[in-house]
Each structure stands twice: as structure tokens, then as C-alpha cells.
């Protein structure tokens, strides 16, 4: 004889061992009501190295510590092979080709940095971009957090400057937001168009065409709006908008062969994306996402498995790796990785101390074939990755005692 199983009352369920254990978690005490992140893996010092790794494509590598730099954020190479480093502290360094000593670059704008214990969103200097006609005009671009003189308000900004022998001159803001909008990524394409990615974490702003939050903007190299932008002359739209529906912008890169622009975009708890930027497209945030909210529920319960009506990402992560820097590798020193996409991440699955570098093999349509995780054993926040003109890969670790790593073939 079968016996009916009585339904559990709400009181009994709440008193179950599982519910009691779940209630014991420190939910709601972190930012935005999120769970408090564990700290057991973070804060591990980076050893002196070098480190040797076997890799999936039998492209064994040697990773060396090229230099130690506090809080490195963005990397860019000059045509002569010198490496420029933008730091969260509002400083810039240069490592001359063939050397390992970081030397200050002087003359830059004042970037606001709240210090080690301040919000991670307040970066003094962020990303760098080198003008395609640098040889003739000397221009570089820098995104930074601006503190206007005589004001307590912070603004997100992009400056253009002329770089001459380790010094910046003719510094001029070519874009300044109306308010502080968090991290700003930049890229400049071979046709000298400046792309500016402006974060839009919360609310409906990323879908509001009258606002720049949650948008990728397209500008001329002097900050003016190109006449062929997709929304120029359209009522209710800011003319500088190129795409909309984005969350937290991490990096913009122009593909070294096609010149197309790609964006790394942090999702919430899962749902990090790499997006191929196409004129006038809507990428969905906050209406759709492949991630959950930090409290556990899906970001959008009714449509978690599709971006129907919106532009799909070419790649996404669940759980999140907190995507940051991007690099398409086209060098010859690491031939089995030629054509691959490298994606940096500062934290895996909401656990600090789990930064990594992902290598993704893609086909000619930018479709993923397979991926491999590198450098996770170092327990560093991997902030940026760039391919150097020498054919090697360079990586920045976003730590107070940060470093620039160089990846080359194992001998």
C-alpha cells in the first residue's frame, strides 16, 4: 500500500537543516545586497618566476616577470616597440624596447584614484590607444577619472595628448561625460575613428537612446561626431551613439586584420560577453543576459536562454570570469596560437584570487571552437593582455604589487 507523503509546511521547511545552513550564509552584506565574497585565495604574492607551462595546442610557454608596477590597468605598444602602461593610481609608465625598467611618463592629466581601500570602480587612468598615424602626429589617447578643479564631482573622460620622448604635451580632453559613469574603454580604428565604451550597470539607462550610459560611442579623432553614425539626425537619440544595451565595459579592441571592433563586457553573476560591435545594434542589457543576479535569480527570468530581438555575443561565460582585456594574436613567435583570441579575467565565479587568461580558438566567422585557461595557478587579477610587435604576449596583473608578464615560447 502506498502512503501519501505529507506536504512540508513553510515553518518546517524553514527549520530544515538545508534552509538553516543557507540562512547562515552572509547574504545581503556585500555591495548591492550580494553575498560577501570569500577571501581565502586572494592576496597571494606573485613569485619571482619564470614559470613554464605545457599547453593544449603543444605550444609550451615560458612566463617571466618583466617588471613590477603598482596597479597596472591598460597596456599599449608604440610603433617602435616601447610599452606604455596606464595605472589605476593616475600614473603612466614606459618600458623601452629591450629594457625592463618602468620609467614615468610625465605631463598627463590628473586622474582621481581613491586608494587601495576605495571602490575598485574609481580608476585614475584606465585604457590607452595609439593613433594609426602616430608616426606623423604623435597622438595617444587615455581614458581616466577626472576631478575638475574646484569641484568635488568626478567625471569620466578621454584625453588626447602628443607623446614625445616619454613626455605628454598638448593634452586635451576630446570627450567628457556629463557625470561619472565608471570604467571607460577606448579603441581607435585604422580609419582614425575613436570608439568609447561607457558602462551602464543599473536601471534602464542602457536602453535609453537619450543617455550615453551603457553605450558604445563613435567619434572622430578630435572628439567630434562623424556624420555617418547610425543615429545622426534621429529624434531622441544622441548622435555619438554607435551601439546600445551594454553593461560594464572592460576593453575595446580593433581586430588587427579586419579592423572590426570587439568589446569585452562584464555580466552580473555569469553572463560575461565578447561582442562584435555593429553599427546601430542593441546588445540587450538589462533586458536579456546569460547571467544571474548576484542574489541568485536569473537576470531576466523569462528569457535567460536567448537574446531574441537583440544582438548575440560571440562568446559568453557562465560562471563569470569578470572579463577585462582582449587581444587577437597574429604574431609568429607563438605560431600554434595565431588567430586566437586572448581574454583576461580578474575573478572566476565570484571568488577573489582566481584571475586567469583564457585562450579561445575561433574560426573565420568568429565562432568558438575551443578554449583553454592559462595562468590561473598564479592567483592574480589579470587585467589586460596585449600582443607586442615582437610577436610575444604581455599581461598586466591588477594588484597593489602588480606586474607585467611576458609570454614567450618555452626554450
Buried (B, 14 or more C-beta within 10 A) or exposed (E): EEEEEEEEEEEEEEEEEEEEEEEEEEBEEBEEEBBEBEEEBBEEEBEEBBBEBEBEBEBEBBBBBBBBBBBBBBBBBBEEEBBBBBBBBBBBBBBBEEEEEBEEBEBBBEBBBBEEEEEEBBBBBBBBBBBBEBEEBBBBBBBBBBBEEEEEEBBBBBBBBBBEEBBBEEEEBBBBBEEBBBBBBBBBBEEBBBBBBBBBBEEEBBBBBEBBBBBBBBBBBEBEBBEEBBBBEEEEBBBBBBBBBBBBBBBBBBBEEEEBBBBBBBBBBBBBBBBBBEEBBBBBBBBBBBBBBBBEEBBBEEBBEEBEEBBBBBBBBBBBBBBBBBBBBBBEBBEBBBEBBBBBBBBBEBBBBBBBBBBBBBEEEBEBEEBBBBBBEBBBBBBBBBBBBBBBBBBBBBBEEBBBBBBBBEE
